[in-house]
Amino acid sequence: MSENPRDAIKFGTDGWRGVISDNFTFKNVRIVAQAISDWVKQDASKISGQKKMLAVGYDTRFMSGDYAKLVSQVFAANGIDVLLSDTPIPTPALSYGVPDNKCVAGIMITASHNPYQFNGIKIKTPQGGGASKDITDRVEAYLGQAEVKSLDLKEAIAQKKVVIHDFKVRYLQFIKGYIDLKKIKNARFKVLTDAMHGSGNGLMGEILKETKIRLELMRSDVNPYFEGKKPEPVVEYLKEILYRVKKEKFDLGLVLDGDADRIASVQPGGEFLHPQKILGLLILHLVRNRGRKGGVVKTLCGTTMIDKIAQKLGLKLYETPVGFKYISDLMVAEEIVAGGEEAGGMGVQGFVPERDGTLAGLLLLEMMVYQKKNIKKIVDEMEKEFGRYYYERADVQLQPGKKVDMVAVAKTKKLLGKKVVDVKDFDGVKLICEDESWLMLRPSGTEPLVRAYSEAKSLDRAKKLIKYGESLLKK
């Protein structure tokens, strides 16, 4: 490993992630904590009305709690007060705790949906949203610039520089106030939630315990190995919940990722409900059932259905690069009803500008109660009104050193016989055809691969577009 920490530490789309004991080491974690400390002292603490205090949380990954203590010791030694979570928590609970406690920023120890070998650090803004590239660039600039300071944890606690804090209490109070529990109270829907061994394990049960909803949890135990899989709410890791929802006749299946900021869902019959459709459902529920007003946000690789919904409801549509931090920025600057990304990150009006899998899942349940239908019937009605779109995605590993000529891709005139009528290249390249089908290629911001996305009005064309995209990447 290079002695220059900037070679080993790079902040991507959603924080810094690394392989435990390879580049995610105690030494590098301390270096990052020192850089964050310098950023807080030199930049962040100048923000008006914010105390020089950080909220620190962690998930259920291997040694996440130890890393959280480690960064807290560095912050304390740098004269920064710390609220350190008393237990593993979802990232949204930490995000909510930042403005709730008037902290200058939040630090979350998590690698989200990455495999078990990884851990990571996410930075949250004073509003609770994801840190922008401007912020992470500043933190990277401080890497290795100052000698790392550290204060013994017991001493830091004795001096009240580090205070052990329960972030769940206020977060749960907020969720219970946001969801219409009075309306849900007597509903008898049967719901199965897969926590994927992550830090969202028991919260949904706590929120719904006074209702008649028949909630069951699965994979709610702590298992840092994640059964050798990724704690990611994508269909290839969800065989058991798909089977159980069908066999045991659940009205709704919900899935949370490792740090519970993303959502996926399962319809009766064991059919996977893609997050793209979940965003459409949330918008319709919040506008039509709850009277919310404002704009909506999707990422560049988002479904065309959101365009159709926004147009019919008279909502302003915003389109951003991939990464929820871009949606967060818009939620701070504009009135946004809902914003979401294809990977399952959903944010809603009235919460901090951040995604929350638990809140999004509960809103789907609330929508079922409002409309007195299971989620499959609601989805069928949405697709009848706005059209059915088939969405595909593939992650293509590149050979070491290989680069894709995106300029050449952007010059494509036809895709499988259909004329390309629009090209968007502000985040990878998206080719949009005359029949509304499209193909998008985008290098990942966190992993050594290129993501290929497609959508069409037929499953066959969507799959063929993905195959064509893969062939372009392998040339």
N, C-alpha and C positions, 0 to 999 in steps of 0.2 A: 504494500500500500504506500502511496506517495505521502511524504511528510506534510504536504500542503493540504490542509483540511478542505479547501475548496474543490479539490479533485474527488473527494469521497462524499461530500455533502452538497446535494443539489435539491432545491425545493422545486417540485413539479406542480401539476395541476391542483393538487390538494395536499400540500405539505411535503415534508421530507420523509422518505421511507427507505429503509435499508434492511439487509439481511443481518439478523442477530449474530453477533460474534464475528461478522465479516467487516462490514463498514458501520453497522449499527452497534457500536461498542460503548462501554462506559466512557472512554476517553472522548469519543466524538460527540456523545450526548452532552457531556460537560462543556465541550467547545461550543456546541449549538446554544446551550443554556447561557453561556457567557455572552455570545453574540446577541441573543435576545435581550439580555440584561443591558448591554450597551445601547441597543436600539431603544429600549424603554427609557433609559436615562437621557439619551441624546435626542430622540425623536418623539416617541409615543407619549411620554409624560408631559409634553408641551400642549397636548390636546386639552382645551379648556374644560374645567369641571371634573377631570378624572384624577383619582388618587393614584399614586405610584404603587399600585397593587395588582397582582396577577392572580387569576383563578387557574388552578391546575387540576385536571382530571385524568382518568385513565380507564382503559377497558379491561377485558378479561384475558388478554393475550399473555403469553409467557413473559414474566418479569415486568409487566407494565407498571405495577405498583412500585417496584424498586426504581424504575426509571423516573417515575413521578416524584419520588422522594429525592432522587439525585438532582433533578433540575431545581427542585424547591430549595435545596441546600445552596446551590449556586446563586439563585435569585436572592435568598436571604443574605448571603455574604456580600452582595452588591447593594444592600440597603433597600431592597424591594420587598414589601410585605406580600405574603402568600396566603391564599385560601386553598388548602390542599384537601381534595375529596377524601372522605373517610372510607369509601368503598368504590369498586368499579362502577362507572356510570355511562349512560349513553352520551355520545358527543352532543346531542341537542340539549341535554340537561346542563352540561358545562357551558354551552353557548348561551342558554337562558340565564345562567348564573353570572355571566360577565356584566351585562348592563344592570341586572338586578342588584348586584353588589357594588356598582359603580367602579368596576375594575378598568384599568387601562387596556387590558388584553386578556385573552384566555389561551392556555396551553393544554392541548389534549394529547396524551400519549396513546396512539392507536395507529395501526396500519390498515384500518377499515376492512376492506374485503380482500386484501392480499393474502397469500398463503401463510401458513403458520410460522414459516421461517422468518417472516418479516415483522418489524415493528416500525413505528414512525412518530412524527411530531406534527400536529396541526396547530396553526396560530389563528386565533379568533380576534376580531376587531372589537373596539369598545361597544359597538352595537350588537355583537354576537355573531356577525357574519364571518365568512371565510376571508382570510387575509389576501389582499390584492398582490399582484406581481410587484408593484412598487414597494410594498412592505417587505416581501420575502427577498427582493433584491437588496434592500437596505440591510436586512439581517445577514445575508450572505456576504455583504461587503465588510461586516464586522468580524467574520470568522477568522480566528487566529490572530486578531489584531491586539488583543489584550490578554494578559496572563489570567488563567482561570482561577476564580476565587471559590471557596466552598466553606460552609459553616456546618459543624456537626448538627445533625437533625434534632437531637435532644436539646442542645443548647439553643437552637433556633426556635424551638417550641417554647422553651423556658423564657426566652426573651420576647415571646409573642410575635416574632418575625414570621413564623409559620403557624397558622391556626388551622386545626383539623376541622373541616366544614362538611355539613350534610347538604349537598346540592339537590338531593331528590325531593325534599319537603316542598320547597317553593315551586319547583318544576311541576310536581304532581298537582299542587293547588292550581297552577295556571291551566294545565290540561283539563282538569275537572271543571274549571270555569269556562273554558273555550267550548268544550263539547256539551251538547244539550242533553245532559244526563236525565233531566226530568222526562224528556220525550223518550229516551232510550230505556228508562227504568223498567217498564213492564213488557218490553219486547222480548220475544222468546227465540230469537235467532240462535243458531248453533254455529260457533266460530272456533276454528283451529288456528293457533298461532305458532309458527316455527321461529324460535329465537336464534337458531344456528349457533348455539353455545356462546352467544355474544352478551354484551352488557345490557341489552334491552330485556333480559330474561323475565323479570317478574312484574314489570310496571303496568302492563295492560291488565293483568289480573287485579292489581291494586286499584286501578281506576274503575273497573267494571264490577267490583265485588258487591256493591249495593244494588246491582241491577239483576234482572232475571235472564240476562244473556248467558247462554251455556258455553262458557269459554274453556277450551282445553289448550294446554301448552305442550309443545314437544321440543326436544333438544334445548331445554331450559337450564341444563346443568352446565357448570364451567368445565370446559375441555379445551385447553390452549392448543391442542393438536388439531382441533376441528375435524376429527375423523380422517385426517390426512387430506382434506379438501379445502377449498377456499370458502370462507363464510360470506359468500356472495349470492344475492337472491336472483340467480339466473337458472333457467330451467334444468340444466344438466346436473345441478346439485339438489334438486327438489323432488326426486322420485318418490320418497316416502310420503311427503305431504300431498302430492298429486294423487297417490294411491289411497291415502286415508280419507281425503275429502270426498272422493268418489264412493269408496266402500262404506264409510260411516255416515254418508249423506249430510255433510256439513253445508250450511248456507253460504259460508265464506271462509276462505283460507287466507291467512296473512303471513308474510315472511319478512323478518328484519335481518339486516346484514350485521356484521361483527360489532359495529359500534352504534347500531340502531338509527342511523340517519338516513337509511334507504329502505324502500318498501317494494315488495312484489306481492302478487295476489293470485289466488286460485279460485276458479268458479265451480259451482256445483257440477258434478260429473268429472272432476279432476282436470279441468282445462286451465292451462296457465293463462293468466291475465297479464299481458305485457304492461310495464310501467307507462308506456306511451298512452295507452288507453286510460290508465289510472289518472293521469293529468287531465285528460278530457272530462272524466267523471267528476273530479274535484272542482273544476271550473264550473260545470253545469250545476253541481250541488250548491256551491257557494253563491252563485249568481241567481239561479232560479229559486232555490229553496230558502236561502238565507239572506238574499237581498244585497249581497256585496257588490260594490262598484269599483271600477278601476281597469287597469290593463292586465295582460297576461304575457308570460315569458316562456319561450322554448329555446332550446339550444339549436344550433345549425343542423344537427342530425335528428331533430325532432320530427314527428309525424305531421303530414299535411292536414290531418284531421283537426289539429289545433287551429290552423288557419281558417278552416271552415266554421268551427265553433265561434271563434273570435268575430268573424265576419257577420254571422247570423245574430249574435248577441250584441253587436255594436261595440265590441271591446277593442282597444288599441293593442296590436300585437307587436311584441319586441322579440328580436332574434339575436342570440349571443353566441360567442364561441363556446366550446365544451368546457365545463368546469362551473360548479355552482357558485364560485366566488363572483362570476360575472352577473349571475342572477341576483346574488346578494347585493351587489352595488346598485342594481336597478330598484330593488325592494327598498333601499334606503332613500334613493333619489326620487322615486315615483310612487304613486298609489298602485300597487299590484295586487290583484285578487289572488293569483296563484302563479307559481313558476316552477318548472320542472325540467329534468334531464332524462334522457332515455335509459340511464342506468338505475333509475328509481329514486333519485333525490327530489323531494317535493317540498316546496315552501309555500306557506299560505299567509294571507293578510291577517294582521293582528298578533302574529308571533314575531320573535326576533327574525331578522333577515337570514334565515338558515333553514336547511332541509330537516325534516323530522319524520322518520318512518312510523313511529308510534302514533303521532297526531294524524298523519295521512291515513293510516289504517283505520283509526277510530272514525274519521270523517266518512270513509266508505261505509262503515257500519251505520253511521248516523243517516247517510243517504238512503240506505235500505229501509230504515225505520220511517223516515219521512215519506218514502214512496211505497212502503208496505210490499216490497218485492225483494227477492234474492238478487244477488249481484249479476247473475247471468241474464235475467230478464231486463235489468237496467242497461246492461251493455248492448243487448240485442236492440233495444229501443234507440240507443245512441247511434249505433251503426246504421239503423234504418233511416235515421234523420240526417246523418252527416256523411254516410258512405263507409264502406269497409275497406280498410287498407291493410296490406300484409307487410310486415316489417321483418327484416333479417339483419343479422350482424355476425361478423366473423373476425377473429383476431389472428393476424398473419405474422408469424415470426420471421424476421429478416435474417439473412446470413450476416455474420459479423462484417462490419465495414460497408455493407450495401446501403445505398441511398436511392430513394425513389424520386424520379424526375417529375415533380408535381406540375411544373410548367408545361411539360408535354401532355400530361393527363388533362390539364385544363383546356387544351386545344382540341379535345375530342369533339367531333361533329355529330356522331350518331352512336347510340347505344342499342345494340341488338335490334336494329331496324327502325328505331324511333329517333327522330331529330332532337338534338339537344337545343333547348330554347333559352336556357339560363345557366350561368356558371357563377357560383359563389366560392370565393377563395380566401376568406378572412380567417379560416381555421381548417387547414387541409384544403381539399377541393370537393365541391358538391356539384354534380352534373344533373340538371333537371330536364326531363324530356317533355315532349308535347302532350303526352298522355298522363302527365303528373307523376309518372314513375321517376325514380332518381337513384343515383349511386354516389356515395361519398367515401373518400379515402382520407384518413387522418392519422398521422404519426401520434402514438400515445405520449402523454406528458409524464407518465410514471413508470412505464415498462418499455423494453426494447422490442417493440412491435408496431405494426400499422393496423388500425381498426378500419374494417370495411363495413359500410352500412348500406342498406337498400330498402326501397319501399315501392310497392306497386299495388294495383287493384286486383291482381291475381297472385297467388302464392307461387305459382310456377315462374312467373316473370321475376318476382322478388328474388327467388333462389338463383335463377340464371344470372341476374345482375351481380349477385355476390360472387358467383363463380367467375364471371368476367372480371370483376375487380381483383380477385385473387390472381388471375392470370396476368393482369397488368403488373402486379407487385412481384411476380416471380420471373419476369422477363430479365 
